[in-house]
């Protein structure tokens, strides 16, 4: 794409003004192989993660969790204290789609390759990842994770969330949170 940057003057200026971005969007020999998706504002760099029902937190007088221990406390409360107030133990404390490795970073382990100083490492073989898996296993065994996570498709997810059963879920910011805010209104 190097030869075509003159036809994209705004992108050319952006990459000229930010050579580190140009480097991240190029091969080792400096070839730009496509148009990069640039999120300049750090708040836009997060696009997928756990979302939580603030109304359920308020009903149970809980704060937004910020640590794994706090998440555990909140999820237990969602399971045991009937925040949807229907008199049934039907709450799904957290719905994490199959294949999503939400919370792995909290154990100091990315979900993929990463660089630490001058060493390339693979997160899933690091010790923190084993601790992450043990925690997810505990949450599953205690009924804090959706028991049907491996078979829940988009329609089932929609039904569970709009059916007032899900207290938290791993969602895309706009396509998930925005979608359900509209549907729940």
VMD Tcl script that builds the backbone (N, CA, C; Angstrom):
set m [mol new atoms 555]
animate dup $m
set s [atomselect $m all]
$s set {name element resname resid chain x y z} {
  {N N UNK 1 A 0.822 -1.196 0.000}
  {CA C UNK 1 A 0.000 0.000 0.000}
  {C C UNK 1 A 0.868 1.264 0.000}
  {N N UNK 2 A 2.171 1.120 0.167}
  {CA C UNK 2 A 3.041 2.290 0.250}
  {C C UNK 2 A 2.846 3.229 -0.939}
  {N N UNK 3 A 2.744 2.646 -2.149}
  {CA C UNK 3 A 2.629 3.462 -3.355}
  {C C UNK 3 A 1.304 4.203 -3.449}
  {N N UNK 4 A 0.334 3.821 -2.647}
  {CA C UNK 4 A -0.995 4.418 -2.739}
  {C C UNK 4 A -1.294 5.447 -1.652}
  {N N UNK 5 A -0.343 5.676 -0.754}
  {CA C UNK 5 A -0.585 6.611 0.353}
  {C C UNK 5 A -0.833 8.035 -0.125}
  {N N UNK 6 A -0.281 8.406 -1.288}
  {CA C UNK 6 A -0.540 9.750 -1.802}
  {C C UNK 6 A -2.022 9.941 -2.141}
  {N N UNK 7 A -2.721 8.840 -2.360}
  {CA C UNK 7 A -4.163 8.910 -2.650}
  {C C UNK 7 A -5.002 8.907 -1.375}
  {N N UNK 8 A -4.339 8.781 -0.253}
  {CA C UNK 8 A -5.001 8.811 1.057}
  {C C UNK 8 A -4.257 9.835 1.928}
  {N N UNK 9 A -4.387 11.126 1.594}
  {CA C UNK 9 A -3.566 12.143 2.269}
  {C C UNK 9 A -3.789 12.227 3.779}
  {N N UNK 10 A -4.995 11.977 4.253}
  {CA C UNK 10 A -5.238 12.048 5.700}
  {C C UNK 10 A -4.516 10.918 6.435}
  {N N UNK 11 A -4.566 9.716 5.866}
  {CA C UNK 11 A -3.853 8.589 6.462}
  {C C UNK 11 A -2.350 8.821 6.384}
  {N N UNK 12 A -1.867 9.319 5.246}
  {CA C UNK 12 A -0.430 9.589 5.082}
  {C C UNK 12 A 0.043 10.576 6.149}
  {N N UNK 13 A -0.714 11.652 6.362}
  {CA C UNK 13 A -0.328 12.646 7.368}
  {C C UNK 13 A -0.340 12.027 8.765}
  {N N UNK 14 A -1.358 11.243 9.059}
  {CA C UNK 14 A -1.450 10.598 10.366}
  {C C UNK 14 A -0.243 9.682 10.620}
  {N N UNK 15 A 0.116 8.888 9.622}
  {CA C UNK 15 A 1.257 7.984 9.775}
  {C C UNK 15 A 2.580 8.739 9.807}
  {N N UNK 16 A 2.673 9.842 9.050}
  {CA C UNK 16 A 3.881 10.678 9.096}
  {C C UNK 16 A 4.022 11.353 10.456}
  {N N UNK 17 A 2.889 11.780 11.042}
  {CA C UNK 17 A 2.903 12.444 12.349}
  {C C UNK 17 A 3.142 11.465 13.495}
  {N N UNK 18 A 2.851 10.185 13.256}
  {CA C UNK 18 A 2.985 9.154 14.297}
  {C C UNK 18 A 3.761 7.965 13.741}
  {N N UNK 19 A 5.082 8.091 13.633}
  {CA C UNK 19 A 5.866 7.001 13.036}
  {C C UNK 19 A 5.742 5.671 13.775}
  {N N UNK 20 A 5.431 5.721 15.087}
  {CA C UNK 20 A 5.262 4.463 15.821}
  {C C UNK 20 A 4.027 3.715 15.340}
  {N N UNK 21 A 2.989 4.450 14.919}
  {CA C UNK 21 A 1.799 3.804 14.369}
  {C C UNK 21 A 2.113 3.200 13.006}
  {N N UNK 22 A 2.890 3.933 12.225}
  {CA C UNK 22 A 3.293 3.424 10.907}
  {C C UNK 22 A 4.040 2.101 11.094}
  {N N UNK 23 A 4.934 2.058 12.070}
  {CA C UNK 23 A 5.706 0.848 12.316}
  {C C UNK 23 A 4.790 -0.315 12.722}
  {N N UNK 24 A 3.799 -0.032 13.572}
  {CA C UNK 24 A 2.880 -1.087 14.012}
  {C C UNK 24 A 2.006 -1.606 12.872}
  {N N UNK 25 A 1.772 -0.758 11.851}
  {CA C UNK 25 A 0.896 -1.128 10.743}
  {C C UNK 25 A 1.674 -1.692 9.555}
  {N N UNK 26 A 2.990 -1.837 9.711}
  {CA C UNK 26 A 3.830 -2.257 8.593}
  {C C UNK 26 A 4.532 -3.579 8.891}
  {N N UNK 27 A 4.996 -4.200 7.815}
  {CA C UNK 27 A 5.816 -5.397 7.974}
  {C C UNK 27 A 7.210 -4.980 8.453}
  {N N UNK 28 A 8.036 -5.957 8.762}
  {CA C UNK 28 A 9.389 -5.653 9.250}
  {C C UNK 28 A 10.213 -4.864 8.243}
  {N N UNK 29 A 9.922 -5.038 6.946}
  {CA C UNK 29 A 10.686 -4.287 5.951}
  {C C UNK 29 A 10.024 -2.958 5.575}
  {N N UNK 30 A 9.009 -2.551 6.336}
  {CA C UNK 30 A 8.408 -1.227 6.160}
  {C C UNK 30 A 7.244 -1.144 5.196}
  {N N UNK 31 A 6.766 -2.282 4.718}
  {CA C UNK 31 A 5.638 -2.259 3.782}
  {C C UNK 31 A 4.318 -2.186 4.535}
  {N N UNK 32 A 3.518 -1.221 4.130}
  {CA C UNK 32 A 2.163 -1.094 4.666}
  {C C UNK 32 A 1.291 -2.032 3.838}
  {N N UNK 33 A 0.700 -3.043 4.476}
  {CA C UNK 33 A -0.012 -4.069 3.709}
  {C C UNK 33 A -1.531 -3.904 3.742}
  {N N UNK 34 A -2.013 -2.870 4.396}
  {CA C UNK 34 A -3.445 -2.597 4.437}
  {C C UNK 34 A -3.687 -1.304 5.175}
  {N N UNK 35 A -4.909 -0.871 5.174}
  {CA C UNK 35 A -5.259 0.335 5.908}
  {C C UNK 35 A -5.468 -0.034 7.375}
  {N N UNK 36 A -4.700 0.552 8.271}
  {CA C UNK 36 A -4.816 0.195 9.688}
  {C C UNK 36 A -6.067 0.782 10.323}
  {N N UNK 37 A -6.546 0.105 11.327}
  {CA C UNK 37 A -7.661 0.595 12.140}
  {C C UNK 37 A -7.044 1.259 13.353}
  {N N UNK 38 A -7.084 2.572 13.390}
  {CA C UNK 38 A -6.383 3.331 14.419}
  {C C UNK 38 A -7.380 3.893 15.414}
  {N N UNK 39 A -7.127 3.601 16.671}
  {CA C UNK 39 A -7.936 4.160 17.751}
  {C C UNK 39 A -7.011 5.037 18.581}
  {N N UNK 40 A -7.018 6.309 18.258}
  {CA C UNK 40 A -6.094 7.246 18.884}
  {C C UNK 40 A -6.387 7.440 20.365}
  {N N UNK 41 A -7.646 7.562 20.711}
  {CA C UNK 41 A -8.047 7.775 22.107}
  {C C UNK 41 A -7.978 6.447 22.855}
  {N N UNK 42 A -7.237 6.423 23.949}
  {CA C UNK 42 A -7.041 5.182 24.701}
  {C C UNK 42 A -8.372 4.573 25.159}
  {N N UNK 43 A -9.389 5.402 25.396}
  {CA C UNK 43 A -10.681 4.868 25.831}
  {C C UNK 43 A -11.383 4.108 24.711}
  {N N UNK 44 A -10.973 4.314 23.468}
  {CA C UNK 44 A -11.571 3.595 22.347}
  {C C UNK 44 A -10.835 2.305 22.033}
  {N N UNK 45 A -9.744 2.047 22.725}
  {CA C UNK 45 A -8.967 0.854 22.444}
  {C C UNK 45 A -9.572 -0.382 23.101}
  {N N UNK 46 A -10.468 -0.198 24.033}
  {CA C UNK 46 A -11.181 -1.321 24.641}
  {C C UNK 46 A -12.518 -1.435 23.924}
  {N N UNK 47 A -12.789 -2.583 23.359}
  {CA C UNK 47 A -14.023 -2.748 22.602}
  {C C UNK 47 A -14.821 -3.971 23.039}
  {N N UNK 48 A -14.236 -4.785 23.898}
  {CA C UNK 48 A -14.893 -6.006 24.347}
  {C C UNK 48 A -14.499 -6.246 25.796}
  {N N UNK 49 A -15.484 -6.554 26.612}
  {CA C UNK 49 A -15.164 -6.838 27.998}
  {C C UNK 49 A -16.414 -7.079 28.819}
  {N N UNK 50 A -16.234 -7.289 30.112}
  {CA C UNK 50 A -17.388 -7.567 30.963}
  {C C UNK 50 A -18.242 -6.327 31.189}
  {N N UNK 51 A -19.526 -6.495 31.004}
  {CA C UNK 51 A -20.521 -5.467 31.306}
  {C C UNK 51 A -21.363 -5.993 32.457}
  {N N UNK 52 A -21.845 -5.099 33.293}
  {CA C UNK 52 A -22.570 -5.557 34.488}
  {C C UNK 52 A -23.837 -4.734 34.673}
  {N N UNK 53 A -24.849 -5.344 35.231}
  {CA C UNK 53 A -26.122 -4.673 35.493}
  {C C UNK 53 A -25.994 -3.798 36.737}
  {N N UNK 54 A -25.952 -2.505 36.538}
  {CA C UNK 54 A -25.836 -1.556 37.644}
  {C C UNK 54 A -27.095 -1.609 38.509}
  {N N UNK 55 A -28.245 -1.841 37.894}
  {CA C UNK 55 A -29.475 -1.914 38.682}
  {C C UNK 55 A -29.434 -3.097 39.653}
  {N N UNK 56 A -28.837 -4.221 39.251}
  {CA C UNK 56 A -28.706 -5.345 40.166}
  {C C UNK 56 A -27.714 -5.026 41.281}
  {N N UNK 57 A -26.626 -4.365 40.935}
  {CA C UNK 57 A -25.667 -3.950 41.963}
  {C C UNK 57 A -26.356 -3.057 42.988}
  {N N UNK 58 A -27.134 -2.100 42.510}
  {CA C UNK 58 A -27.831 -1.168 43.406}
  {C C UNK 58 A -28.824 -1.893 44.303}
  {N N UNK 59 A -29.596 -2.843 43.728}
  {CA C UNK 59 A -30.570 -3.598 44.524}
  {C C UNK 59 A -29.901 -4.354 45.665}
  {N N UNK 60 A -28.701 -4.843 45.405}
  {CA C UNK 60 A -27.997 -5.653 46.400}
  {C C UNK 60 A -26.970 -4.836 47.187}
  {N N UNK 61 A -26.989 -3.523 46.968}
  {CA C UNK 61 A -26.075 -2.613 47.670}
  {C C UNK 61 A -24.610 -3.023 47.487}
  {N N UNK 62 A -24.247 -3.291 46.217}
  {CA C UNK 62 A -22.886 -3.702 45.881}
  {C C UNK 62 A -22.223 -2.647 45.001}
  {N N UNK 63 A -20.918 -2.596 45.069}
  {CA C UNK 63 A -20.143 -1.691 44.226}
  {C C UNK 63 A -19.715 -2.408 42.955}
  {N N UNK 64 A -19.365 -1.632 41.960}
  {CA C UNK 64 A -18.847 -2.204 40.719}
  {C C UNK 64 A -17.543 -2.940 41.047}
  {N N UNK 65 A -17.438 -4.214 40.683}
  {CA C UNK 65 A -16.231 -4.971 41.020}
  {C C UNK 65 A -15.035 -4.524 40.182}
  {N N UNK 66 A -13.876 -4.494 40.829}
  {CA C UNK 66 A -12.648 -4.105 40.128}
  {C C UNK 66 A -11.535 -5.140 40.272}
  {N N UNK 67 A -11.733 -6.126 41.122}
  {CA C UNK 67 A -10.747 -7.195 41.288}
  {C C UNK 67 A -11.453 -8.534 41.113}
  {N N UNK 68 A -10.689 -9.592 40.962}
  {CA C UNK 68 A -11.283 -10.934 40.829}
  {C C UNK 68 A -12.044 -11.303 42.091}
  {N N UNK 69 A -11.513 -10.984 43.259}
  {CA C UNK 69 A -12.220 -11.279 44.509}
  {C C UNK 69 A -13.547 -10.523 44.579}
  {N N UNK 70 A -13.556 -9.266 44.146}
  {CA C UNK 70 A -14.803 -8.491 44.142}
  {C C UNK 70 A -15.789 -9.053 43.126}
  {N N UNK 71 A -15.290 -9.482 41.967}
  {CA C UNK 71 A -16.179 -10.111 40.990}
  {C C UNK 71 A -16.806 -11.374 41.582}
  {N N UNK 72 A -16.028 -12.168 42.271}
  {CA C UNK 72 A -16.540 -13.381 42.889}
  {C C UNK 72 A -17.659 -13.046 43.875}
  {N N UNK 73 A -17.442 -12.044 44.707}
  {CA C UNK 73 A -18.448 -11.636 45.688}
  {C C UNK 73 A -19.733 -11.202 44.994}
  {N N UNK 74 A -19.602 -10.404 43.961}
  {CA C UNK 74 A -20.773 -9.915 43.226}
  {C C UNK 74 A -21.501 -11.066 42.544}
  {N N UNK 75 A -20.761 -11.935 41.877}
  {CA C UNK 75 A -21.403 -13.053 41.179}
  {C C UNK 75 A -22.125 -13.981 42.154}
  {N N UNK 76 A -21.531 -14.226 43.319}
  {CA C UNK 76 A -22.207 -15.043 44.347}
  {C C UNK 76 A -23.517 -14.376 44.781}
  {N N UNK 77 A -23.463 -13.069 44.980}
  {CA C UNK 77 A -24.673 -12.339 45.387}
  {C C UNK 77 A -25.732 -12.409 44.294}
  {N N UNK 78 A -25.323 -12.264 43.038}
  {CA C UNK 78 A -26.278 -12.372 41.929}
  {C C UNK 78 A -26.938 -13.746 41.929}
  {N N UNK 79 A -26.180 -14.784 42.223}
  {CA C UNK 79 A -26.724 -16.143 42.215}
  {C C UNK 79 A -27.653 -16.401 43.397}
  {N N UNK 80 A -27.309 -15.863 44.554}
  {CA C UNK 80 A -27.992 -16.249 45.788}
  {C C UNK 80 A -29.068 -15.284 46.275}
  {N N UNK 81 A -29.097 -14.041 45.770}
  {CA C UNK 81 A -29.983 -13.039 46.373}
  {C C UNK 81 A -31.123 -12.567 45.464}
  {N N UNK 82 A -31.413 -13.274 44.379}
  {CA C UNK 82 A -32.573 -13.010 43.527}
  {C C UNK 82 A -32.684 -11.546 43.067}
  {N N UNK 83 A -31.644 -11.003 42.423}
  {CA C UNK 83 A -31.725 -9.601 42.013}
  {C C UNK 83 A -32.775 -9.318 40.938}
  {N N UNK 84 A -33.232 -10.336 40.208}
  {CA C UNK 84 A -34.309 -10.073 39.252}
  {C C UNK 84 A -35.687 -10.148 39.909}
  {N N UNK 85 A -35.692 -10.459 41.188}
  {CA C UNK 85 A -36.881 -10.397 42.054}
  {C C UNK 85 A -38.081 -11.173 41.530}
  {N N UNK 86 A -37.818 -12.371 40.964}
  {CA C UNK 86 A -38.938 -13.179 40.499}
  {C C UNK 86 A -39.201 -14.381 41.397}
  {N N UNK 87 A -38.452 -14.482 42.501}
  {CA C UNK 87 A -38.655 -15.568 43.438}
  {C C UNK 87 A -38.081 -16.905 43.002}
  {N N UNK 88 A -37.357 -16.931 41.892}
  {CA C UNK 88 A -36.772 -18.167 41.392}
  {C C UNK 88 A -35.250 -18.033 41.363}
  {N N UNK 89 A -34.574 -19.130 41.504}
  {CA C UNK 89 A -33.112 -19.147 41.412}
  {C C UNK 89 A -32.709 -19.358 39.957}
  {N N UNK 90 A -33.044 -18.381 39.112}
  {CA C UNK 90 A -32.802 -18.516 37.674}
  {C C UNK 90 A -31.756 -17.541 37.138}
  {N N UNK 91 A -31.126 -16.815 38.044}
  {CA C UNK 91 A -30.142 -15.833 37.611}
  {C C UNK 91 A -28.886 -16.501 37.055}
  {N N UNK 92 A -28.348 -15.917 36.010}
  {CA C UNK 92 A -27.057 -16.309 35.451}
  {C C UNK 92 A -26.113 -15.175 35.827}
  {N N UNK 93 A -25.263 -15.389 36.819}
  {CA C UNK 93 A -24.409 -14.300 37.280}
  {C C UNK 93 A -23.553 -13.678 36.176}
  {N N UNK 94 A -22.923 -14.522 35.349}
  {CA C UNK 94 A -22.151 -13.988 34.223}
  {C C UNK 94 A -22.233 -14.932 33.045}
  {N N UNK 95 A -22.406 -14.353 31.879}
  {CA C UNK 95 A -22.463 -15.096 30.634}
  {C C UNK 95 A -21.207 -14.732 29.841}
  {N N UNK 96 A -20.327 -15.702 29.694}
  {CA C UNK 96 A -19.105 -15.511 28.919}
  {C C UNK 96 A -19.193 -16.446 27.725}
  {N N UNK 97 A -19.207 -15.910 26.510}
  {CA C UNK 97 A -19.306 -16.785 25.337}
  {C C UNK 97 A -18.144 -17.781 25.265}
  {N N UNK 98 A -18.418 -18.958 24.740}
  {CA C UNK 98 A -17.374 -19.972 24.561}
  {C C UNK 98 A -16.252 -19.370 23.728}
  {N N UNK 99 A -15.043 -19.615 24.142}
  {CA C UNK 99 A -13.894 -19.106 23.405}
  {C C UNK 99 A -13.384 -17.767 23.892}
  {N N UNK 100 A -14.190 -17.041 24.640}
  {CA C UNK 100 A -13.744 -15.757 25.190}
  {C C UNK 100 A -12.934 -16.021 26.445}
  {N N UNK 101 A -11.818 -15.375 26.558}
  {CA C UNK 101 A -10.960 -15.562 27.721}
  {C C UNK 101 A -11.000 -14.332 28.609}
  {N N UNK 102 A -12.204 -13.917 28.935}
  {CA C UNK 102 A -12.376 -12.753 29.801}
  {C C UNK 102 A -11.719 -13.024 31.143}
  {N N UNK 103 A -11.108 -12.023 31.698}
  {CA C UNK 103 A -10.472 -12.047 33.013}
  {C C UNK 103 A -9.072 -12.659 33.024}
  {N N UNK 104 A -8.607 -13.255 31.934}
  {CA C UNK 104 A -7.267 -13.855 31.940}
  {C C UNK 104 A -6.205 -12.802 32.243}
  {N N UNK 105 A -6.393 -11.601 31.732}
  {CA C UNK 105 A -5.423 -10.534 31.970}
  {C C UNK 105 A -5.269 -10.181 33.436}
  {N N UNK 106 A -6.318 -10.417 34.215}
  {CA C UNK 106 A -6.250 -10.131 35.656}
  {C C UNK 106 A -5.272 -11.065 36.365}
  {N N UNK 107 A -4.897 -12.138 35.704}
  {CA C UNK 107 A -3.943 -13.084 36.271}
  {C C UNK 107 A -2.546 -12.876 35.683}
  {N N UNK 108 A -2.358 -11.706 35.052}
  {CA C UNK 108 A -1.055 -11.350 34.496}
  {C C UNK 108 A -0.703 -12.108 33.235}
  {N N UNK 109 A -1.734 -12.641 32.581}
  {CA C UNK 109 A -1.495 -13.486 31.419}
  {C C UNK 109 A -2.381 -13.057 30.253}
  {N N UNK 110 A -1.783 -12.491 29.208}
  {CA C UNK 110 A -2.598 -12.224 28.010}
  {C C UNK 110 A -3.049 -13.527 27.374}
  {N N UNK 111 A -3.992 -13.435 26.473}
  {CA C UNK 111 A -4.558 -14.616 25.822}
  {C C UNK 111 A -3.733 -15.094 24.631}
  {N N UNK 112 A -2.634 -14.427 24.336}
  {CA C UNK 112 A -1.908 -14.705 23.106}
  {C C UNK 112 A -0.415 -14.498 23.350}
  {N N UNK 113 A 0.313 -14.359 22.263}
  {CA C UNK 113 A 1.730 -14.049 22.374}
  {C C UNK 113 A 1.893 -12.632 22.898}
  {N N UNK 114 A 2.931 -12.402 23.669}
  {CA C UNK 114 A 3.242 -11.061 24.146}
  {C C UNK 114 A 4.743 -10.963 24.383}
  {N N UNK 115 A 5.180 -9.743 24.517}
  {CA C UNK 115 A 6.610 -9.505 24.707}
  {C C UNK 115 A 6.849 -8.973 26.107}
  {N N UNK 116 A 7.787 -9.583 26.789}
  {CA C UNK 116 A 8.197 -9.119 28.112}
  {C C UNK 116 A 9.695 -8.861 28.035}
  {N N UNK 117 A 10.061 -7.582 28.114}
  {CA C UNK 117 A 11.439 -7.156 27.862}
  {C C UNK 117 A 11.834 -7.615 26.463}
  {N N UNK 118 A 12.817 -8.461 26.325}
  {CA C UNK 118 A 13.232 -8.931 25.003}
  {C C UNK 118 A 12.848 -10.384 24.748}
  {N N UNK 119 A 11.871 -10.882 25.508}
  {CA C UNK 119 A 11.450 -12.269 25.372}
  {C C UNK 119 A 9.998 -12.334 24.905}
  {N N UNK 120 A 9.750 -13.154 23.899}
  {CA C UNK 120 A 8.381 -13.398 23.448}
  {C C UNK 120 A 7.836 -14.572 24.244}
  {N N UNK 121 A 6.646 -14.372 24.804}
  {CA C UNK 121 A 6.018 -15.418 25.610}
  {C C UNK 121 A 4.622 -15.708 25.069}
  {N N UNK 122 A 4.108 -16.864 25.442}
  {CA C UNK 122 A 2.756 -17.257 25.045}
  {C C UNK 122 A 1.929 -17.409 26.316}
  {N N UNK 123 A 0.948 -16.521 26.484}
  {CA C UNK 123 A 0.157 -16.463 27.705}
  {C C UNK 123 A -0.409 -17.783 28.197}
  {N N UNK 124 A -1.071 -18.575 27.344}
  {CA C UNK 124 A -1.692 -19.805 27.831}
  {C C UNK 124 A -0.753 -20.855 28.416}
  {N N UNK 125 A 0.559 -20.695 28.277}
  {CA C UNK 125 A 1.465 -21.655 28.914}
  {C C UNK 125 A 2.164 -21.056 30.128}
  {N N UNK 126 A 1.791 -19.836 30.496}
  {CA C UNK 126 A 2.386 -19.184 31.659}
  {C C UNK 126 A 1.630 -19.604 32.926}
  {N N UNK 127 A 2.289 -19.558 34.093}
  {CA C UNK 127 A 1.659 -20.000 35.351}
  {C C UNK 127 A 0.353 -19.272 35.682}
  {N N UNK 128 A 0.265 -17.996 35.389}
  {CA C UNK 128 A -0.956 -17.250 35.693}
  {C C UNK 128 A -2.170 -17.787 34.956}
  {N N UNK 129 A -1.951 -18.348 33.772}
  {CA C UNK 129 A -3.065 -18.878 32.998}
  {C C UNK 129 A -3.686 -20.094 33.676}
  {N N UNK 130 A -2.860 -20.900 34.307}
  {CA C UNK 130 A -3.374 -22.062 35.043}
  {C C UNK 130 A -4.258 -21.588 36.194}
  {N N UNK 131 A -3.837 -20.538 36.877}
  {CA C UNK 131 A -4.643 -19.974 37.964}
  {C C UNK 131 A -5.966 -19.423 37.422}
  {N N UNK 132 A -5.901 -18.771 36.269}
  {CA C UNK 132 A -7.113 -18.269 35.614}
  {C C UNK 132 A -8.085 -19.419 35.321}
  {N N UNK 133 A -7.576 -20.488 34.718}
  {CA C UNK 133 A -8.433 -21.642 34.397}
  {C C UNK 133 A -9.028 -22.266 35.652}
  {N N UNK 134 A -8.254 -22.337 36.722}
  {CA C UNK 134 A -8.761 -22.896 37.979}
  {C C UNK 134 A -9.888 -22.027 38.527}
  {N N UNK 135 A -9.737 -20.713 38.414}
  {CA C UNK 135 A -10.785 -19.800 38.881}
  {C C UNK 135 A -12.052 -19.952 38.054}
  {N N UNK 136 A -11.916 -20.021 36.725}
  {CA C UNK 136 A -13.092 -20.199 35.865}
  {C C UNK 136 A -13.770 -21.543 36.149}
  {N N UNK 137 A -12.986 -22.570 36.432}
  {CA C UNK 137 A -13.540 -23.881 36.792}
  {C C UNK 137 A -14.330 -23.784 38.096}
  {N N UNK 138 A -13.765 -23.090 39.075}
  {CA C UNK 138 A -14.469 -22.905 40.347}
  {C C UNK 138 A -15.780 -22.156 40.112}
  {N N UNK 139 A -15.727 -21.070 39.344}
  {CA C UNK 139 A -16.939 -20.295 39.081}
  {C C UNK 139 A -17.988 -21.152 38.376}
  {N N UNK 140 A -17.556 -21.967 37.416}
  {CA C UNK 140 A -18.490 -22.838 36.713}
  {C C UNK 140 A -19.109 -23.844 37.674}
  {N N UNK 141 A -18.280 -24.492 38.482}
  {CA C UNK 141 A -18.772 -25.495 39.428}
  {C C UNK 141 A -19.723 -24.902 40.461}
  {N N UNK 142 A -19.555 -23.635 40.791}
  {CA C UNK 142 A -20.436 -22.971 41.752}
  {C C UNK 142 A -21.664 -22.347 41.085}
  {N N UNK 143 A -21.803 -22.521 39.777}
  {CA C UNK 143 A -22.958 -21.991 39.070}
  {C C UNK 143 A -22.904 -20.495 38.817}
  {N N UNK 144 A -21.715 -19.922 38.854}
  {CA C UNK 144 A -21.583 -18.486 38.609}
  {C C UNK 144 A -21.482 -18.174 37.121}
  {N N UNK 145 A -20.964 -19.118 36.350}
  {CA C UNK 145 A -20.922 -18.994 34.892}
  {C C UNK 145 A -22.144 -19.695 34.312}
  {N N UNK 146 A -22.612 -19.189 33.189}
  {CA C UNK 146 A -23.742 -19.827 32.512}
  {C C UNK 146 A -23.398 -21.290 32.235}
  {N N UNK 147 A -24.221 -22.208 32.743}
  {CA C UNK 147 A -23.943 -23.639 32.583}
  {C C UNK 147 A -23.976 -24.073 31.126}
  {N N UNK 148 A -24.645 -23.310 30.287}
  {CA C UNK 148 A -24.768 -23.641 28.867}
  {C C UNK 148 A -23.844 -22.797 27.989}
  {N N UNK 149 A -22.770 -22.261 28.576}
  {CA C UNK 149 A -21.927 -21.325 27.832}
  {C C UNK 149 A -21.416 -21.898 26.507}
  {N N UNK 150 A -21.140 -23.181 26.461}
  {CA C UNK 150 A -20.548 -23.778 25.262}
  {C C UNK 150 A -21.552 -23.938 24.123}
  {N N UNK 151 A -22.847 -23.914 24.429}
  {CA C UNK 151 A -23.855 -24.123 23.387}
  {C C UNK 151 A -24.771 -22.928 23.200}
  {N N UNK 152 A -24.562 -21.876 23.956}
  {CA C UNK 152 A -25.433 -20.704 23.844}
  {C C UNK 152 A -25.095 -19.933 22.576}
  {N N UNK 153 A -26.075 -19.804 21.691}
  {CA C UNK 153 A -25.868 -19.037 20.466}
  {C C UNK 153 A -26.425 -17.624 20.648}
  {N N UNK 154 A -26.401 -16.826 19.601}
  {CA C UNK 154 A -26.824 -15.427 19.683}
  {C C UNK 154 A -28.286 -15.289 20.104}
  {N N UNK 155 A -29.160 -16.137 19.577}
  {CA C UNK 155 A -30.580 -16.055 19.947}
  {C C UNK 155 A -30.791 -16.385 21.417}
  {N N UNK 156 A -30.076 -17.404 21.902}
  {CA C UNK 156 A -30.200 -17.773 23.317}
  {C C UNK 156 A -29.646 -16.668 24.209}
  {N N UNK 157 A -28.533 -16.078 23.782}
  {CA C UNK 157 A -27.962 -14.961 24.543}
  {C C UNK 157 A -28.963 -13.827 24.632}
  {N N UNK 158 A -29.558 -13.463 23.499}
  {CA C UNK 158 A -30.575 -12.402 23.491}
  {C C UNK 158 A -31.713 -12.728 24.448}
  {N N UNK 159 A -32.189 -13.980 24.402}
  {CA C UNK 159 A -33.318 -14.376 25.247}
  {C C UNK 159 A -32.945 -14.319 26.729}
  {N N UNK 160 A -31.759 -14.765 27.069}
  {CA C UNK 160 A -31.338 -14.766 28.467}
  {C C UNK 160 A -31.161 -13.343 28.995}
  {N N UNK 161 A -30.549 -12.488 28.181}
  {CA C UNK 161 A -30.324 -11.112 28.635}
  {C C UNK 161 A -31.631 -10.343 28.691}
  {N N UNK 162 A -32.431 -10.405 27.644}
  {CA C UNK 162 A -33.697 -9.661 27.648}
  {C C UNK 162 A -34.728 -10.311 28.559}
  {N N UNK 163 A -34.512 -11.574 28.935}
  {CA C UNK 163 A -35.396 -12.257 29.874}
  {C C UNK 163 A -35.056 -11.956 31.327}
  {N N UNK 164 A -34.176 -11.005 31.542}
  {CA C UNK 164 A -33.833 -10.533 32.889}
  {C C UNK 164 A -33.170 -11.615 33.735}
  {N N UNK 165 A -32.359 -12.460 33.081}
  {CA C UNK 165 A -31.678 -13.530 33.807}
  {C C UNK 165 A -30.194 -13.250 34.017}
  {N N UNK 166 A -29.572 -12.431 33.181}
  {CA C UNK 166 A -28.119 -12.260 33.162}
  {C C UNK 166 A -27.707 -11.006 33.915}
  {N N UNK 167 A -26.813 -11.193 34.883}
  {CA C UNK 167 A -26.331 -10.065 35.672}
  {C C UNK 167 A -25.130 -9.378 35.061}
  {N N UNK 168 A -24.321 -10.132 34.358}
  {CA C UNK 168 A -23.165 -9.563 33.673}
  {C C UNK 168 A -22.849 -10.462 32.488}
  {N N UNK 169 A -22.189 -9.869 31.504}
  {CA C UNK 169 A -21.849 -10.622 30.301}
  {C C UNK 169 A -20.640 -9.978 29.651}
  {N N UNK 170 A -19.909 -10.766 28.909}
  {CA C UNK 170 A -18.810 -10.235 28.115}
  {C C UNK 170 A -19.416 -9.823 26.778}
  {N N UNK 171 A -19.323 -8.524 26.500}
  {CA C UNK 171 A -19.996 -7.952 25.330}
  {C C UNK 171 A -19.096 -6.971 24.596}
  {N N UNK 172 A -19.387 -6.780 23.315}
  {CA C UNK 172 A -18.799 -5.670 22.576}
  {C C UNK 172 A -19.490 -4.402 23.066}
  {N N UNK 173 A -18.755 -3.302 23.099}
  {CA C UNK 173 A -19.325 -2.075 23.654}
  {C C UNK 173 A -20.565 -1.624 22.898}
  {N N UNK 174 A -20.461 -1.441 21.592}
  {CA C UNK 174 A -21.619 -0.927 20.860}
  {C C UNK 174 A -22.564 -2.023 20.420}
  {N N UNK 175 A -22.030 -3.070 19.806}
  {CA C UNK 175 A -22.874 -4.143 19.305}
  {C C UNK 175 A -23.494 -4.982 20.398}
  {N N UNK 176 A -22.979 -4.899 21.604}
  {CA C UNK 176 A -23.527 -5.662 22.721}
  {C C UNK 176 A -24.272 -4.767 23.672}
  {N N UNK 177 A -23.545 -3.890 24.347}
  {CA C UNK 177 A -24.185 -3.025 25.334}
  {C C UNK 177 A -25.250 -2.158 24.679}
  {N N UNK 178 A -24.899 -1.548 23.548}
  {CA C UNK 178 A -25.869 -0.694 22.854}
  {C C UNK 178 A -27.101 -1.465 22.417}
  {N N UNK 179 A -26.885 -2.646 21.890}
  {CA C UNK 179 A -27.998 -3.501 21.447}
  {C C UNK 179 A -28.932 -3.813 22.600}
  {N N UNK 180 A -28.378 -4.238 23.724}
  {CA C UNK 180 A -29.233 -4.656 24.844}
  {C C UNK 180 A -29.849 -3.455 25.563}
  {N N UNK 181 A -29.186 -2.337 25.568}
  {CA C UNK 181 A -29.817 -1.146 26.142}
  {C C UNK 181 A -31.058 -0.779 25.341}
  {N N UNK 182 A -30.966 -0.880 24.017}
  {CA C UNK 182 A -32.124 -0.608 23.174}
  {C C UNK 182 A -33.218 -1.656 23.381}
  {N N UNK 183 A -32.834 -2.941 23.377}
  {CA C UNK 183 A -33.824 -4.009 23.535}
  {C C UNK 183 A -34.511 -3.968 24.902}
  {N N UNK 184 A -33.750 -3.639 25.941}
  {CA C UNK 184 A -34.301 -3.636 27.298}
  {C C UNK 184 A -35.156 -2.413 27.554}
  {N N UNK 185 A -34.937 -1.331 26.785}
  {CA C UNK 185 A -35.757 -0.136 26.986}
  {C C UNK 185 A -37.196 -0.461 26.645}
}
mol reanalyze $m
mol bondsrecalc $m
mol representation Tube
mol addrep $m
